[in-house]
Amino acid sequence: MKSTSIKVSLDTRRSKSDGTYPLILRLTHNRKTTSIKTGFHLKKDDWDEDTCQVKKSYKGSINVTRLNNEIQKKKAEALDKILQLGEKAKRAPLSLSDVKQKIDPTFVSNSFYDFGDNFIKELFKAGRIGTAQSYAGALKFLRTYNKGKLLEKNKGGNPVKSKFKRENASDLKFEEIDYNFLMKLEGYHLGMGNELNGLAVYMRGIRSIFNQAIKAGQVERSLYPFADYKIKTTPTRKRALESSYLTKIINLDLPKDHPAFNARNYFIASYMMYGMNFADMAHLQKADITNGRIQYRRRKTSKLYDIKISEGLRDILAHYNQQSPDSKYVFPVIKREGAIMQQRDIHWARKNYNENLKTVADMCGIEQNLTSYVSRHSFATNAMLSDIPVNAISAMLGHSSLKTTEVYLKSLPSNILDEYNSKVLKNSVT
């Protein structure tokens, strides 16, 4: 097969405790590479990469020439097996794992599904329910695609689903997920009329599972497809509120029995606690409040927060402390024990929260979609407009990267842009 080659090489990516490295057969098939063990280990100084031979100065063998002959014999045997695959390759395309399996019968290709399922189970055990559910969604998406629900068009040119059975659709190997596979997956998703940002969520899950497999030594880094495939997103609509609308929400006087009472309080409390996300608010405990400060760790990043309680926030916290004095949690969101049950409590409470924020928006004359995340984006934008350094804003939001913070700050409120535009016109138009 012209697209397949073998080279003897010293794998210097990993060493044994004695300082030696494995000597491998570097298999390249259709521009993808993998390694096959030879059973020999050498130090860097004993291997000549140019001639692909053990140096004569090597002291680990009585007969270096014979050792080199054994190495070349392994290479020749591998090449012979590749030639035998030539006729088979003419009938049906061979994957990298197919070729490796022929050369090394002990090789077992790893299942992406099996590794992903086990990794998700471990996330559930660790209480990382949200992350586990996100990755489970990515695997479900892959399984749906791999079963053959391909996009076709009817006579009118409209997209329709049609089942097309693939071989081995019940499983998916890491080797099969390459650049072309991801591009087809992208086309399938978008062809169904779905959004690009929704695809990005699935792709990030696939990428994370791939990275975990590489770290665990289950997959070679050379098979990593995301070095070439870039996850794409589209800019979302502005989420930050103008300061005048924030003032209206803060000053909104609602009776305690009003359906939107909690939603209004949650929104303001989030804003006053560095834009705290709803999951962290739900898990916030009364024990986290001491000496007029809130001290807690963000669940997503484990970053420690130490926030001074402002006057407006103090009133909100006092109300919920009086409302449920026997609960260990500040806000009445989590009702049950166990990570999965608690995640469900948060899910339904967030859904109710967002529904009631629509009422708050109507009462305050806010036309944009008001959600739990708007308070976080509004805090970030107003912090920037208050000339707070971006690195400080990033720390307050708990981001691990400034790039994430810059996404929050990408869209300035319209009234600020109007002011900047007026200044430009004033200075340029006489």
C-alpha positions as CSV (number, residue, x, y, z in Angstrom):
1,M,0.0,0.0,0.0
2,K,1.5,3.3,-1.1
3,S,-0.1,5.2,1.7
4,T,1.5,3.0,4.4
5,S,5.1,3.0,5.6
6,I,7.2,1.8,8.5
7,K,10.2,3.4,10.2
8,V,12.3,2.2,13.2
9,S,12.5,5.0,15.7
10,L,13.4,5.7,19.4
11,D,10.3,6.9,21.2
12,T,11.8,9.7,23.4
13,R,8.4,10.8,24.8
14,R,8.5,8.3,27.6
15,S,11.5,6.7,29.4
16,K,11.9,3.8,31.9
17,S,13.4,4.3,35.3
18,D,16.8,3.2,34.0
19,G,16.8,6.1,31.5
20,T,16.2,4.0,28.4
21,Y,13.5,4.6,25.8
22,P,11.4,2.1,23.8
23,L,12.5,1.3,20.3
24,I,9.4,1.3,18.1
25,L,8.1,0.7,14.6
26,R,6.6,4.0,13.6
27,L,3.6,3.1,11.4
28,T,2.2,5.7,9.1
29,H,-1.1,5.0,7.2
30,N,-3.0,7.7,5.3
31,R,-0.9,10.4,7.0
32,K,-1.9,9.1,10.5
33,T,0.8,7.6,12.7
34,T,0.9,5.1,15.5
35,S,3.6,3.0,17.2
36,I,4.3,-0.7,17.5
37,K,6.6,-2.1,20.2
38,T,9.7,-4.0,19.3
39,G,10.6,-5.1,22.8
40,F,14.0,-3.3,22.7
41,H,14.9,-0.3,25.0
42,L,17.9,2.0,24.4
43,K,19.4,5.2,25.7
44,K,19.5,8.2,23.4
45,D,23.3,8.0,23.0
46,D,23.1,4.4,21.8
47,W,20.7,5.1,18.9
48,D,21.6,6.7,15.5
49,E,18.4,8.3,14.2
50,D,19.9,9.0,10.8
51,T,20.8,5.4,10.0
52,C,18.1,3.9,12.2
53,Q,20.6,1.6,13.8
54,V,22.0,0.8,17.2
55,K,25.5,2.4,17.4
56,K,28.5,0.2,17.5
57,S,29.5,1.7,20.8
58,Y,26.4,0.2,22.5
59,K,27.5,-2.0,25.5
60,G,24.2,-3.7,26.1
61,S,24.7,-6.4,23.6
62,I,27.5,-8.8,22.8
63,N,26.9,-8.6,19.1
64,V,25.5,-5.2,17.9
65,T,25.4,-6.3,14.3
66,R,23.1,-9.2,15.2
67,L,20.9,-6.8,17.3
68,N,20.5,-4.5,14.3
69,N,19.7,-7.5,12.1
70,E,16.9,-8.5,14.5
71,I,15.5,-5.0,14.5
72,Q,15.5,-4.9,10.7
73,K,13.9,-8.4,10.6
74,K,11.0,-7.0,12.7
75,K,10.7,-4.2,10.2
76,A,10.8,-6.5,7.2
77,E,8.1,-8.7,8.7
78,A,5.9,-5.7,9.3
79,L,6.4,-4.5,5.7
80,D,5.5,-8.0,4.4
81,K,2.3,-8.0,6.3
82,I,1.5,-4.6,4.9
83,L,2.0,-6.0,1.4
84,Q,-0.4,-8.8,2.2
85,L,-3.0,-6.2,3.1
86,G,-2.7,-4.6,-0.3
87,E,-5.5,-6.7,-2.0
88,K,-7.8,-6.3,1.0
89,A,-7.3,-2.5,0.9
90,K,-8.4,-2.5,-2.8
91,R,-11.8,-4.0,-1.8
92,A,-12.4,-1.8,1.3
93,P,-10.6,1.1,3.0
94,L,-8.4,0.1,5.9
95,S,-8.2,2.1,9.1
96,L,-4.9,2.7,11.0
97,S,-6.1,0.2,13.6
98,D,-6.8,-2.4,10.9
99,V,-3.2,-2.2,9.7
100,K,-1.8,-2.1,13.3
101,Q,-3.9,-5.2,14.2
102,K,-2.4,-7.1,11.3
103,I,1.2,-6.3,12.2
104,D,0.7,-6.6,16.0
105,P,-2.1,-9.2,16.8
106,T,-1.9,-8.3,20.5
107,F,-3.1,-4.8,19.7
108,V,-6.6,-4.1,20.9
109,S,-8.2,-0.9,19.6
110,N,-9.9,1.2,22.3
111,S,-13.5,2.0,22.1
112,F,-14.4,5.7,22.4
113,Y,-17.8,4.8,23.8
114,D,-16.4,2.4,26.5
115,F,-13.9,4.9,27.7
116,G,-16.4,7.8,27.6
117,D,-19.0,5.8,29.5
118,N,-16.6,4.9,32.2
119,F,-15.2,8.4,32.5
120,I,-18.8,9.7,32.8
121,K,-19.5,7.2,35.6
122,E,-16.4,8.5,37.5
123,L,-17.7,12.1,37.1
124,F,-21.0,11.1,38.6
125,K,-19.3,9.4,41.5
126,A,-17.2,12.5,42.1
127,G,-20.4,14.6,42.2
128,R,-19.6,16.5,39.0
129,I,-23.1,16.0,37.8
130,G,-23.3,18.9,35.3
131,T,-20.1,18.0,33.6
132,A,-21.1,14.3,33.5
133,Q,-24.4,15.2,31.9
134,S,-22.8,17.4,29.3
135,Y,-20.4,14.6,28.2
136,A,-23.2,12.1,28.2
137,G,-25.0,14.4,25.8
138,A,-22.0,14.4,23.5
139,L,-21.9,10.6,23.5
140,K,-25.6,10.4,22.8
141,F,-25.1,12.8,19.8
142,L,-22.2,10.6,18.5
143,R,-24.2,7.4,18.9
144,T,-27.2,8.9,17.0
145,Y,-24.9,10.0,14.1
146,N,-23.0,6.7,14.0
147,K,-26.1,4.6,13.8
148,G,-26.6,6.1,10.4
149,K,-29.2,8.8,10.8
150,L,-27.8,10.7,7.8
151,L,-29.2,13.8,6.2
152,E,-30.8,13.4,2.8
153,K,-33.1,15.7,0.8
154,N,-36.5,15.0,-0.6
155,K,-37.7,15.9,-4.1
156,G,-38.6,19.4,-2.8
157,G,-35.0,19.9,-1.6
158,N,-36.0,19.9,2.0
159,P,-33.8,18.0,4.6
160,V,-35.2,14.8,6.0
161,K,-33.8,12.0,8.2
162,S,-33.2,8.6,6.7
163,K,-31.6,5.6,8.3
164,F,-28.4,4.2,6.7
165,K,-26.8,1.3,8.6
166,R,-23.1,1.5,9.0
167,E,-20.8,-1.4,9.8
168,N,-19.8,-1.4,13.5
169,A,-22.4,1.4,14.2
170,S,-22.7,0.1,17.7
171,D,-19.1,1.0,18.5
172,L,-16.7,3.8,17.7
173,K,-12.9,3.5,18.0
174,F,-10.6,6.4,18.8
175,E,-8.8,5.9,15.5
176,E,-12.1,6.5,13.6
177,I,-12.5,10.0,15.0
178,D,-10.3,12.0,12.7
179,Y,-10.6,15.4,11.0
180,N,-12.8,14.0,8.2
181,F,-15.1,12.3,10.7
182,L,-15.5,15.6,12.7
183,M,-16.2,17.6,9.5
184,K,-19.0,15.1,8.5
185,L,-20.4,15.3,12.0
186,E,-20.4,19.0,11.7
187,G,-22.2,18.9,8.4
188,Y,-24.8,16.4,9.8
189,H,-25.6,18.7,12.8
190,L,-25.8,21.9,10.8
191,G,-27.7,20.2,8.0
192,M,-30.5,19.4,10.4
193,G,-30.9,23.1,11.0
194,N,-29.2,23.2,14.4
195,E,-27.1,26.1,15.7
196,L,-23.3,26.2,15.6
197,N,-23.0,26.9,19.3
198,G,-24.9,23.8,20.1
199,L,-22.4,21.8,18.0
200,A,-19.6,23.5,20.0
201,V,-21.0,22.0,23.2
202,Y,-20.9,18.5,21.8
203,M,-17.4,19.0,20.2
204,R,-16.0,20.2,23.5
205,G,-17.3,17.1,25.2
206,I,-15.7,14.8,22.5
207,R,-12.4,16.8,22.8
208,S,-12.4,16.5,26.6
209,I,-12.9,12.7,26.5
210,F,-10.1,12.4,24.0
211,N,-7.8,14.4,26.2
212,Q,-8.6,12.3,29.2
213,A,-7.9,9.1,27.2
214,I,-4.5,10.5,26.1
215,K,-3.7,11.4,29.8
216,A,-4.6,7.9,30.8
217,G,-2.3,6.4,28.2
218,Q,-5.2,4.7,26.4
219,V,-4.7,6.7,23.2
220,E,-1.6,8.1,21.4
221,R,-1.4,11.8,21.0
222,S,-0.8,11.4,17.3
223,L,-4.4,10.4,16.9
224,Y,-5.7,13.6,18.4
225,P,-8.0,15.1,15.8
226,F,-8.5,18.6,17.4
227,A,-5.0,19.7,16.4
228,D,-6.5,20.2,12.9
229,Y,-10.2,20.6,13.6
230,K,-11.1,23.9,15.3
231,I,-14.3,24.2,17.3
232,K,-16.4,27.0,15.9
233,T,-18.9,29.3,17.6
234,T,-21.0,32.3,16.6
235,P,-21.2,35.5,18.7
236,T,-24.3,35.5,21.0
237,R,-26.5,38.5,21.6
238,K,-25.5,41.0,24.2
239,R,-26.4,39.7,27.7
240,A,-25.3,42.6,29.8
241,L,-28.0,45.1,31.0
242,E,-27.6,48.8,30.8
243,S,-27.1,50.3,34.3
244,S,-30.5,52.1,34.2
245,Y,-32.3,48.7,33.9
246,L,-30.2,47.3,36.7
247,T,-31.4,50.2,38.9
248,K,-35.0,49.4,38.0
249,I,-34.6,45.8,39.1
250,I,-32.9,46.8,42.3
251,N,-35.6,49.3,43.1
252,L,-38.4,46.9,42.1
253,D,-40.7,46.5,45.2
254,L,-42.4,43.1,45.2
255,P,-44.5,41.6,48.0
256,K,-43.1,38.3,49.4
257,D,-45.9,36.3,48.0
258,H,-45.3,37.6,44.4
259,P,-44.3,34.7,42.0
260,A,-41.2,36.7,40.9
261,F,-40.1,37.7,44.4
262,N,-37.3,35.1,44.6
263,A,-36.3,35.6,41.0
264,R,-35.7,39.3,41.6
265,N,-33.7,38.6,44.8
266,Y,-31.6,35.9,43.2
267,F,-30.7,38.2,40.3
268,I,-29.6,41.1,42.5
269,A,-27.8,38.7,45.0
270,S,-25.9,37.2,42.1
271,Y,-24.9,40.7,40.8
272,M,-23.7,41.7,44.3
273,M,-21.6,38.6,44.7
274,Y,-19.3,39.1,41.7
275,G,-21.9,37.7,39.3
276,M,-22.1,34.3,41.2
277,N,-23.7,31.6,39.0
278,F,-26.9,29.9,40.1
279,A,-25.3,26.6,40.9
280,D,-22.9,28.2,43.4
281,M,-25.8,30.3,44.9
282,A,-27.8,27.1,45.4
283,H,-24.9,25.4,47.2
284,L,-24.0,28.5,49.3
285,Q,-24.3,27.6,53.0
286,K,-24.9,29.7,56.0
287,A,-21.6,28.5,57.4
288,D,-20.0,30.3,54.5
289,I,-21.1,33.7,55.9
290,T,-18.9,35.1,58.7
291,N,-17.9,38.5,60.0
292,G,-19.8,40.3,57.3
293,R,-18.2,38.4,54.5
294,I,-19.0,35.4,52.2
295,Q,-16.2,32.9,51.9
296,Y,-16.8,29.9,49.6
297,R,-15.2,27.9,46.8
298,R,-16.6,28.0,43.3
299,R,-17.7,24.5,42.4
300,K,-16.4,24.7,38.8
301,T,-12.9,25.9,39.5
302,S,-12.4,25.4,43.3
303,K,-11.3,29.1,43.4
304,L,-11.7,30.6,46.9
305,Y,-13.9,33.7,47.1
306,D,-13.9,36.3,50.0
307,I,-16.7,38.8,49.3
308,K,-17.7,41.7,51.5
309,I,-21.4,41.8,52.1
310,S,-23.0,45.1,50.9
311,E,-26.0,46.7,52.6
312,G,-28.5,45.6,49.9
313,L,-27.1,42.0,49.9
314,R,-27.3,41.9,53.7
315,D,-31.1,42.5,53.6
316,I,-31.6,39.7,51.0
317,L,-29.5,37.2,53.0
318,A,-31.3,38.1,56.2
319,H,-34.7,37.4,54.6
320,Y,-33.7,33.9,53.5
321,N,-32.1,33.2,56.9
322,Q,-35.4,34.0,58.6
323,Q,-37.4,32.1,56.0
324,S,-35.7,28.8,56.5
325,P,-33.7,28.9,59.8
326,D,-33.3,25.1,59.9
327,S,-31.7,24.7,56.5
328,K,-27.9,24.7,56.1
329,Y,-28.3,26.4,52.7
330,V,-28.8,30.2,52.3
331,F,-31.3,30.0,49.4
332,P,-34.3,27.6,49.3
333,V,-33.2,25.7,46.2
334,I,-31.7,22.3,47.3
335,K,-34.2,20.2,49.1
336,R,-32.8,16.7,48.9
337,E,-29.6,14.8,49.6
338,G,-27.3,13.1,47.0
339,A,-25.5,14.8,44.1
340,I,-27.9,13.6,41.5
341,M,-31.0,14.7,43.4
342,Q,-29.5,18.1,44.2
343,Q,-28.6,18.6,40.6
344,R,-32.3,18.0,39.7
345,D,-33.4,20.5,42.4
346,I,-31.1,23.1,40.9
347,H,-32.2,22.3,37.3
348,W,-35.9,22.8,38.1
349,A,-35.2,25.9,40.4
350,R,-33.2,27.5,37.6
351,K,-35.9,26.8,35.1
352,N,-38.5,28.4,37.4
353,Y,-36.1,31.3,38.0
354,N,-35.7,32.1,34.3
355,E,-39.4,31.9,33.8
356,N,-40.1,34.4,36.5
357,L,-37.3,36.7,35.2
358,K,-39.5,37.2,32.2
359,T,-42.1,38.8,34.5
360,V,-39.3,41.0,36.1
361,A,-38.3,42.1,32.6
362,D,-41.9,43.1,31.7
363,M,-42.3,45.0,34.9
364,C,-39.1,47.0,34.3
365,G,-39.6,47.6,30.6
366,I,-36.7,45.4,29.6
367,E,-37.1,44.0,26.0
368,Q,-34.0,41.8,25.9
369,N,-34.1,38.2,27.2
370,L,-33.5,38.3,30.9
371,T,-31.9,35.1,32.2
372,S,-29.8,34.0,35.2
373,Y,-26.6,34.6,33.3
374,V,-27.4,38.2,32.5
375,S,-26.5,39.3,36.1
376,R,-23.1,37.7,35.6
377,H,-22.5,39.4,32.3
378,S,-23.8,42.7,33.6
379,F,-21.4,42.6,36.6
380,A,-18.5,42.0,34.2
381,T,-19.5,44.8,31.8
382,N,-20.2,47.4,34.6
383,A,-16.9,46.5,36.2
384,M,-15.1,47.2,33.0
385,L,-17.0,50.5,32.6
386,S,-15.9,51.4,36.1
387,D,-12.2,51.2,34.9
388,I,-11.5,48.0,36.9
389,P,-8.6,46.2,35.2
390,V,-9.5,43.1,33.2
391,N,-7.3,40.8,35.2
392,A,-9.1,41.9,38.4
393,I,-12.5,41.3,36.7
394,S,-11.2,37.9,35.6
395,A,-10.3,37.1,39.2
396,M,-13.7,38.3,40.5
397,L,-15.5,36.1,37.9
398,G,-13.3,33.1,38.7
399,H,-12.1,32.6,35.2
400,S,-8.9,30.6,34.6
401,S,-8.1,32.5,31.5
402,L,-8.4,36.1,30.4
403,K,-9.8,34.9,27.1
404,T,-12.9,33.7,28.8
405,T,-13.3,37.1,30.5
406,E,-12.9,38.9,27.1
407,V,-15.9,36.9,25.8
408,Y,-18.0,38.4,28.6
409,L,-16.7,41.9,27.8
410,K,-16.9,41.6,23.9
411,S,-20.2,43.5,23.6
412,L,-20.6,46.9,25.2
413,P,-24.1,48.2,26.0
414,S,-25.7,50.3,23.1
415,N,-25.9,53.5,25.2
416,I,-22.1,53.4,25.7
417,L,-21.5,52.9,22.0
418,D,-23.9,55.8,21.3
419,E,-21.8,58.0,23.6
420,Y,-18.6,57.0,21.9
421,N,-20.2,57.6,18.5
422,S,-21.3,61.1,19.5
423,K,-17.7,61.9,20.6
424,V,-16.3,60.7,17.2
425,L,-18.9,62.7,15.3
426,K,-18.3,65.8,17.4
427,N,-14.6,65.7,16.9
428,S,-14.8,65.0,13.1
429,V,-17.8,67.0,11.9
430,T,-17.4,70.7,11.9
